[in-house]
Amino acid sequence: MEKPQAAGGPQQYGAVKEYEPGDGCLAAVIRIPLRIVVVILVVPVRMVWDVLVVCGRTLHRTLLRPAGRALARLGRALLRHVLIPVGKALFVWPWVALWRYVIAPVVTYGLVVPAVWLYRYVLTPLGHAIAWIVANLVVAPLVWMVANLLVAPLLWIHRQVLAPLGHGIAAVLGWLGRALFVWPWVALWRYVIVPVVTYGLVVPLVWVCRYGLVLPAVLLYRHVLTPLGHGIVWLVARLVVAPAAWMYRCVLAPIGRETVAALRLAWQFAGYVSRAVGRGLKWLAWNLVGRPARWFYRSVCTPVGHVVRDALLRPAKRAAVEAGRTVRDAFASARRTLRRARRDAAWRALGGGPVYAEPATPVAGPARRARNLEDTQQPQTVPGAAAETEISLRKRG
């Protein structure tokens, strides 16, 4: 008895199962050389395959999938915003408008409504009147005359004279027809033709077929052909089938099993080699390119970026914000001055009296008030100016 494979043993990694006994010495002889040759041939193929798989996945992930999504999004946008509106504008809306505002009103109010009115209020009453006149003044008298003057005598003649006479004539003609055309042929078929054909032709033919053809054929098949077939089958089984079965069982089947097992093991071994080579190349690329690039980014680019941000970008942003506020305040002051001047000119032109000054409207946005930043804990305002809330330049934006 063979011990079962433990968990995590060779069977877990796809190792080939042990062959049943009886493979012969040929399998043991060709197993190791065949596996060596197959490994040598399969390892380059597996490495090329793994490289192609990695390249294909990278190309699909970085180029084909984004390009496909972009093309799909572009196609949906074109279909939704260009093709469908243009198609509706060219092929749907003109015909809908033509049907709704031209054809339907013209047909409805120019043809259907007059036709319905004519049918309802003219043709229907006229037809009812004509039908009543015809039914009561023409058809009813004619029906009464035909029923009383023509149909009743004809029915009496048929019932009292023609029906009994017809029944008698039909009985006589039927008996004569059967006596002349049916009974002679029935007697000829039953008493002459059937006996002659049965006993003069069918019975001899059946006897000849049974004892002259079927019985010799059965004897020939049973005593000649069957033993001959058995002999031929025995010869074929001993001279052809048995050697072919031995060749398949002892030569072809072991070679095929060993070839398949060698290809499977070689493919797995090539996968291990390919992964090891890939890990080595990854380690080399990381240590030769990735690690120096990361060090350069962390040690050089990041400090330089911080210096550029703190020394150039943020002061430039603050200066731009201050300039924008100054320009906005100047434009607001100019607009208020111009508005006040137009109002004063209009008042003088209409009333001729003096114009009373209105209190100034506070400027929209952050207030511009003077302050002294010497003491941040106790800010001192400049004389004649209101104090401003302490807001840092960073929070001010």
Secondary structure as GFF3:
##gff-version 3
##sequence-region A 1 397
A	DSSP	three_ten_helix	10	13	.	.	.	ID=ss1
A	DSSP	alpha_helix	25	59	.	.	.	ID=ss2
A	DSSP	pi_helix	60	64	.	.	.	ID=ss3
A	DSSP	alpha_helix	65	78	.	.	.	ID=ss4
A	DSSP	pi_helix	79	83	.	.	.	ID=ss5
A	DSSP	alpha_helix	84	87	.	.	.	ID=ss6
A	DSSP	pi_helix	88	92	.	.	.	ID=ss7
A	DSSP	alpha_helix	93	98	.	.	.	ID=ss8
A	DSSP	pi_helix	99	103	.	.	.	ID=ss9
A	DSSP	alpha_helix	104	107	.	.	.	ID=ss10
A	DSSP	pi_helix	108	112	.	.	.	ID=ss11
A	DSSP	alpha_helix	113	118	.	.	.	ID=ss12
A	DSSP	pi_helix	119	123	.	.	.	ID=ss13
A	DSSP	alpha_helix	124	133	.	.	.	ID=ss14
A	DSSP	pi_helix	134	139	.	.	.	ID=ss15
A	DSSP	alpha_helix	140	146	.	.	.	ID=ss16
A	DSSP	pi_helix	147	151	.	.	.	ID=ss17
A	DSSP	alpha_helix	152	157	.	.	.	ID=ss18
A	DSSP	pi_helix	158	162	.	.	.	ID=ss19
A	DSSP	alpha_helix	163	177	.	.	.	ID=ss20
A	DSSP	pi_helix	178	182	.	.	.	ID=ss21
A	DSSP	alpha_helix	183	188	.	.	.	ID=ss22
A	DSSP	pi_helix	189	193	.	.	.	ID=ss23
A	DSSP	alpha_helix	194	197	.	.	.	ID=ss24
A	DSSP	pi_helix	198	202	.	.	.	ID=ss25
A	DSSP	alpha_helix	203	208	.	.	.	ID=ss26
A	DSSP	pi_helix	209	214	.	.	.	ID=ss27
A	DSSP	alpha_helix	215	220	.	.	.	ID=ss28
A	DSSP	pi_helix	221	225	.	.	.	ID=ss29
A	DSSP	alpha_helix	226	236	.	.	.	ID=ss30
A	DSSP	pi_helix	237	241	.	.	.	ID=ss31
A	DSSP	alpha_helix	242	247	.	.	.	ID=ss32
A	DSSP	pi_helix	248	252	.	.	.	ID=ss33
A	DSSP	alpha_helix	253	285	.	.	.	ID=ss34
A	DSSP	pi_helix	286	290	.	.	.	ID=ss35
A	DSSP	alpha_helix	291	296	.	.	.	ID=ss36
A	DSSP	pi_helix	297	301	.	.	.	ID=ss37
A	DSSP	alpha_helix	302	308	.	.	.	ID=ss38
A	DSSP	pi_helix	309	313	.	.	.	ID=ss39
A	DSSP	alpha_helix	314	350	.	.	.	ID=ss40
A	DSSP	alpha_helix	393	396	.	.	.	ID=ss41
###
